[in-house]
Amino acid sequence: MGSDQESPPVACTLGIGDRVQRAARWAALTARALRRASRTERGLRLEFDAGPGVGDELRSLAALETECCAFARWSVSAAGRQLTLEVSGDSEEAVAAAQALFPALA
């Protein structure tokens, strides 16, 4: 029944205090630099203006999310003055959870 590589559970491991603090960081970043948010077949795509400090904060947040929401892949890429965050999952549950991470945006 099991496999050698089981998928991580679709859950966030942050405590409530940490969630509030993390949500505040995301809110500040999106208010400052978000250009577009859209659902994808496998999750979400968030596009940001690459202004001062935006790349560092986006990469920092993506790295932190990788730790607490391991069910999703968090990938940051840059092209010119745009940074793109792709959040994706492999299972239907993971995709639905990834799409629900930023409900006010997508």
N, C-alpha and C positions, 0 to 999 in steps of 0.2 A: 504494500500500500504506500509506503513512504519512499522518498528518493534521497539520494545523497545530498542534494541541494534543494532543500525546501524553501519556498518563498517566505520572506518575513511577513509577520502578521500585518494586516491593514489596520494600523493604529498609530497614534502619536504617543510617544513616551514622555512628553513634557508634563510637568506638574502645572496646576492652574496659574500660579504666579509667573512661571516662566512663559506660559502661553500668552499671558497678558503683555508681558514685556516684549516678546517676539512679535506679537501682532502690532504693537506700537511701532516697532522698527519697520515692519512691512508697510504700515500705513504711511509713515513719514516718507519712505522711499517712493512709494507709488504716487503719493500726492506731489512729490517733487519732480519725478522724472518719467512716470509711465506714459507711454504714447498709445499703446493698444494692448488689449487682452482678448484672447480668443480661445475657444475650445478646439482641441484637435482630436483626431481619431483615438489617440492614446493618452490624452490628458489636456494640458494647457500650454499656451505660448504667451509669454508676456514680453512686450517690446518696450525698451527704455531708451531715453535720450542719454547719451554717454557724456553727461556733464561731469564737472569736478567731483570726485569722490563716489560717484554712482557705481562705477565698476567694482571698486573695493567693497562697498557695502553690499552690493548684489552678490558678489562671490562669497563674502563672509556669511550672508544669510543662507545662501544655497548650501554651503558646507555644513552649517548648523542644522539645516533641515534634513540633510542626508543622514545625520546621526539620529534624529528623533523620528523621522518619517522614512524609514529605510525601505518601505514598500514601493517607493517611487524613485525614479532617477531624476536628478537635478543637474541640468547641463546649462552652462552659460557660454555664449559665443558672442564675438564682436565682429561688426562689419561697419567700417567708417565711423559715423557718429551714433551708431545704434548698438545696443546690447540686447541680446535675446536670451530669455530664460525659458527652457523647455522643461516641463515637469510631466513625466510619463510613467505609466504602469504597465505591467505585463498581463495581469488578469482583469476580468471585468470589474471586480471589486476594487482593485488598485486604480484603474482608470476612473471609476466613479469617485473614489476618494480624492484623487489628484484634481479632478475637475471641481470638487467641492471645497478645495483648500482656500480659494479666494472668491467666495460667492458674490461679493459685491462688484467684482471686476468682469466676470465672464458672462 
